[in-house]
Amino acid sequence: MKRASLLIPAAIIVVANAFALLPAMRNRAGAPDAEMTLTQRELRYFNRSKADDDTGVTLNLEWTDPTNLRWPLEAEKPGGWLDRSKLQQLGFTCSVDANSPGAERYYQRQRPRKAFVALEYDGAAWRAWAEMHERAVAEEKARSKVMNWIDNGPPPSHLVAMDADPDPVKLRRRYPGRTTVVILPAVVAVALEPFPYPGRKLDSKSPTRVVGRIQQLPSSIHVPRPFSDKFLAAGKKAGIKDLSYRVRLRYGTSLEPWIIDVEFTN
Amino acid sequence: MTPAEQNPASDGDRVAAQQAADRIRSLRHELASEEIQSVLALTPDQRSRFEDWSRARLAALAQQFDVDTTASQKRVSWAMRIASTLGAVALCAGIVLFFTRYWGFLNTPVQLAIVILTPLLLLAGAEFAARRERTFYFTGLLALVALASFILNLAVVGDIFNITSTERALLAWGAFAMVLAYRYGLRLMLALGLLLLMGYVAAAFTARMGYQWLDFYDRPEHFLLLGFFVLTLPLYRKHSHNTDFPPVYRLVGALTFFITLFVLAERGSVSYLPWDMIAVRRFYEIAGLILSIAAIWWGIARNWNGLVNTGTAFFIIFLFKRLYHWWWDWMPRYLFFAVIGVLGIALVVAFKRVRARMIHLENKGLA
């Protein structure tokens, strides 16, 4: 009894680590689900402040929502593929008409759900978004001078969300390109667009619709040594803003990523 | 047998020993008063025998259980308890910051070895301390740091391997805290363990329903059931050892229950109930008032001071919340606070009457 009760807490530590490490090993042991080379646009390296004591290096996965453009631009087709029927497929109940009274409370009460999202790298989805972006910029420039003084921020990621499904296997079957399409676990939320604020007049040209949005994707990617050393050294030498690199990323059977190579191009 | 059971092996645990010491101390004090001496006249021989016995008994209790035999010792013990808890919190922060400061310079196997071995070593340290002390100040400190290291351990493993987070870590941490709490008789560890396990149950249910486990507080009603379950758990599970654990269960359970009730009364939109938001708020407000009165009544009937205090605090919170919503907007501020003050006095009068009735009933029983 005495020894058993001493061994239990030690066993909890060992078993918990085994439960974490064995699936992680299995994730990396099997055939990868996807393998692709991404750049500083998709995997952003943020420099830490000097006061920050953390010496670890982390890259942030950036992705582009095909239904959104940066302010003040407006998308041509807000909502996009994550529409009512897709949301129903993901488990949301969208039986209430978006323009009916009480729809706002009905959809607000629905909690975000787990799903799997397919993101395509540098493919047709990216090209469609880039064209839409260019047209929107041209229109905005013609309309006002606001675009001339707006800093449009860092170049957008070429990784574009294109589909979702509750089952990752079905999603992979639909998108078999393992070097261009990555499948990630995500959290999807339902919303009304435009939101029917109290007092808002009904507009027959743009009625309220049920739309989905990807609320969360696993974006933090740990950089192990020796790659982290390269980032720290390159960051000191060139400065974070000017860093240009390619990262070879592999997603395993559990859709968890790890870095297999890093190449600095400047 | 655990170290917590080893120490008080002969006649109950350390808490019982402390209670016995307090009773003897109080008896010595009372017998020395002139009023008692006028009623209960002890012969010099009896007095001397009592003095010898009580001194020897207190010395034995102090020797065997390291209990406090004077009021000053009790104050110092409290200071030691606070110091060891604060020390443990500071050490936890130190370990986490030390690791984050240097882990970038280490290879993955070394990182893993450090984070896995640290809680194991601290666990061994807690066991070592427990075998050498009877008051468990250092044991409690090391156990708390071991729990923090274990939390760091799983967080770092998840980070290194980019593992999609799950609620299962809460189960491991909660189970670890509970085992340490029972092994060493640590109340703070018990409270942490209960909170972690309640979090796990709510998160597992949330994940099972197809939602993100981290959103487990989006529908707080789970915590009403869990809080009530924890509150009533000591009724089903007797604590012959660790006799000071049931009040911890009741406090954690009651606080969880009433805080959840308050959140639901404040933000009706997060409820499972498919009613209008205002109706949900009113429902939980009224439930809060009724259930806090029920908690006071139950606490008085069972002689559970913690539950009486928690019930009273939440009854006042729910009452003031309702009054605020009724009157704040239209009533002049001075009048609002004056009415609250009058209500406070009315509550004191009501409690006084309850107390007088209890004294009357007790006197009747004694007669």
Interface residues (C-beta under 8 A of the other chain):
Chain A: M1 K2 S5 L6 I8 P9 A10 I12 I13 V15 A16 N17 F19 A20 L21 P23 A24 N27 D53 D54 T55 G56 V57 G91 R105 Q108 R109 R111 P112 R113 K114 P185 V187 Q216 P218 S220 I221 H222 P224 R225 S228 L232 S254 L255 E256 P257 W258
Chain B: M1 T2 L97 T100 R101 Y102 W103 G104 F105 L106 N107 T108 L112 I116 P119 L120 L123 E127 A146 F150 N153 L154 V157 G158 D159 I160 F161 N162 I163 T164 R168 A169 A172 A175 F176 V179 L180 Y182 R183 A207 G210 Y211 Q212 D215 D218 R219 S269 M277
